[in-house]
Amino acid sequence: MPQIAQLAATYASQIFWLLVCFGLVFFVIGRGMLPGVVSTIDQRNKQIADDLGAAEAARAAADAEEQAWRIAEGKQRAQAHDLIAAAKAEAARNTQAALDAASARIEETTAAAEARIAAARAAAQGEVQDVAAQAAQDIVSRLAGLSVSAEDARGAVQGVLAHG
């Protein structure tokens, strides 16, 4: 077979060119390009790790800031509640003072009105007694034909009013 016979003649040449191509690929890619790619990958991994660290630090700082804000908000809320409670208490005191003053004025007005009513009642009762005494004088004079003094008629009316 002629194909097998020429194998020995071309075998050495093929191995030589295989080694030359392999060596060329090894030195060009393995020694030239691969260190650059590895360096780029290492740099990228380092950048990612740095970014993750910075993000973690930023998150921790944000959490601390949020916690401080919540504490401050709680203090401000408590102060607001205290101010509201103080304002309500002040308003209640002012309202109570105004109510007390109004109640005192009403009691004073009521007492003055009751005094006026009592005076008017006494005056009216006095007038009723005077009218009753005059009527008693007129009735005695017309019926009995007697003359009764104003003092006696007034005394009789007062006695009847006192005893019913």
Protein Blocks (a to p, Z undefined) as FASTA:
>chain_A
ZZlmmmmmmmmmmmmmmmmmmmmmmmmmmmmmmmmmmmmmmmmmmmmmmmmmmmmmmmmm
mmmmmmmmmmmmmmmmmmmmmmmmmmmmmmmmmmmmmmmmmmmmmmmmmmmmmmmmmmmm
mmmmmmmmmmmmmmmmmmmmmmnopacdfklmmmmmmmmmmnZZ
